[in-house]
Amino acid sequence: MYRISKSLLAGFLLTTLMFSACDFPADPPLKSKDGPITPPTPAADTARVLLPLTGAEMWRYLVDVPIRPLPPAQVVGPRVLEIDRQRFFYLPYSFHVFATSVTFFAFPPLLRNDSLGLGFYAPFHPEDTLRLSRMPKHLYTLPWPARRGSATRTSEYYVVCTHTDTLMSVHNLDITLPAYRYEVYRGNIPNKVFYVVPGITLLRIESEEAVFHTVGWRI
């Protein structure tokens, strides 16, 4: 069973409460606090899945786009999609560029937990976010369970877990959580960085276009 320190449990409960009761204004980039922090326990690596996906969860996120005002927070929950007895979850962390038809995604929007970890897939057709007409294309997987140096590779992408004890603040809240850090490369080019609180949330996703902050959740 996944064991959580008291500080992590308190942070989770407080954040869950604020998820339904508060707005979250802009804030400087995330950074670790200087005060005393309870370190993560070794049992954190025994969480059953890296990200819970059943269709009942909800996450609230902000998008920090360079040289643009911080837009309002958005709420998203996974949509269950099935094909050939395989289940995927559509989870679109995204933002739309004003006055254009361009939409940027924090990560490929179809997710699936398997024996290797948390897999990210691209829909075969754009409309496959409502019903899968073809098997989605697997792009990359965040390895789980993971140690520092754990990695996965596909024909296009390479993913490596660089840290298992990175202390990250929930955006705009005085709550610090232990996160796993993953770097994603497309070929030899850095593509994204994920900070994940195992069993709870994708806390922060850094891409070239924007930084996505999860600021609340209900799981």
N, C-alpha and C positions, 0 to 999 in steps of 0.2 A: 504493500500500500504506500502511496505517496505521502511522505511526511513533510509537514510545513512548519517552519519556525514561527514563534509567536508574532514576531514583527511582520512576517509575510502574511499570516492569517489576519492580523489587524489591518494591514494595508489592503488586503483583498476585500474585507467587509466594508471598510470605509469607502473604498473606490466604488464598490457595488451600490452603496447607498447614494453616493453622489452621482452615479450614472443616471438615475431617474429624477434627481432633484436639482441639478446645477447646470449652468452653462460654463464653458471653459474658454476664457479669453486667451489672447496671444501671450507667449512667454518666451524667454530666451532659450537657447538650445539646452538639451538635457545635460546634466552633469552630476557627478556624485556629491553627496553631502559630506561635510567635514565632521559631523557628529558621530557618536558611537553607533555602530550598525552590527546587528547580529549576522554573522557570516552564514552562507548557505550550508545546509547539512549534506553529508555524502549521500543520504537517501534520496536527494532531489533527482538523481539519475535513474531512479526506479519508477518514475511516473509512467503510467501505462501508455499514454500517447503524448506526443509533443504539444499538440493542439487538440482539445476536445471538439469533435464534430459529430453531432447527432441530428442537427436541424433545429434544436431548441435554444441554442446559444445566441447571444447578441453582444456586439462590440460597438463602442462609440469611438470614432477616430477624428483627428484633425489632420489637415494637409498643409505643410509649411512649404510654400512655393517661393523661390528666390524673387525678390523685387516685386512681390505682390502682397496685398493685404491678406491676412489670415482669414480664410472663409469659415463659415459656421461649421460646427461639428456635424458629422453624419453618423447615422446608426445603420448597422448592417447585420444581417443574420444569414447563416448558410442555408442555401436552397438545395434540397436533396434531388439528385438526378441519377437515374440508373440506366445501364445498358449492358446486355449480356451478363446479367446477374452481378455486375460490379457497380458499386455505389460511389458517386462523386458528390462534392459539395461546391456549389457556386458561391464564392465569397469575394465580391468585388470591392476591394479597397481602391478607390479611383478618384480622379478629379477631372472636370471638363474645362478645357481652355475656352474662356469667354469669347464669344463672337466667332467661334470656329466650330468645326465638326470633330475636333481632335479630343480624345479621351485618353488619359494616361492611367495605367494601372500600377499599383505598388508591386504586384506579382501576378503571374499567370492565374486567372481567376477560378480555375477548377482544382480543388484540393482533394487529397485522399490519403488516409493513414494506411500504411502497410508494414511489412516486416522490416523494411529498410529505414523507415522514418516517415516524415511528412512530405508527400509527393505533390508537385505542382504541374498542372497540365494546361494545355491550350485547347480550346474548342476547335473542332474541325471546321465548323461553319459558325459565323458570328451569332446566328440565331440559336445555336445549341446551348445557350444559357437558360432556355426554357424547357427544351427537350433534346436529348442527345440523339442525333441522327447517325453519327459515326463515333467510333471509339476516339476519345481525346488523345492528343499527342503528349506523351510524357516529356517534360523539359528537364526538370532536376528534382532532387530530393534532399531535404535537410536530414542528415543522419540522426537516428534515435533508436535506442539509447546511445549517448555520445560521450566520448572523452575528448580532451584536447588533441587535435590531430585527426579525429575521425573524419572520413571523407567519402563522398560518392562522386561518380563520374558518368556522364552520358556522352553521346557523340558530339554534343554542342557545349555542354556545361560541366563545370567542376565546382563542387561545394566542399568547404572544409570548416569544421568547428574549431575556432581559434581560441576561445575561452569558455570556461564553464562556470565562472564566478564573477562576471562583470556586474558591478553595482550600478543600476540605472534608476533614475527618478521618474515617476509617473508625471507626465507633462502637467505643469501648473499645480502640482500637489506636493506637499512635503512628505512623500512616501518613497522609499527606496527599496527596490526589489532585486534579488539576484537573477541574472539572466545569462543564457547561453548566447554566444556570439558566433554567427555563421557568415562567411564570406562566399559570395557566388561569383564565379568567373565565366564569361562566355569566351571560349578559347583562352587566350592569355590576358583578356581585357576584364578588369573589375566591372561587375554588373550591378550587384546589390549587396547590402549588408543587413542582416536580420539580427535583432535582439529579441530573444524569446524567453518568456517565463514559462517553464515547462508545465503542461497541464492546465494553463490559464489563458495566455494571450501572446500574440505577436506584438510586443510592446513598442517596438520602433523598427521601421524599415527605411533605410537610406538608399535612394537611387539618384541618378544624375538629374532627373527632372524635379524631384521634391523629396521631402522627408515626411513620412507618415507616422503620427503619434497615436497610439491607442490610449484613450483617457478614461475609459470605463468599460465594464463588462458585466454580463449576467450569464453564468454557466451552471 
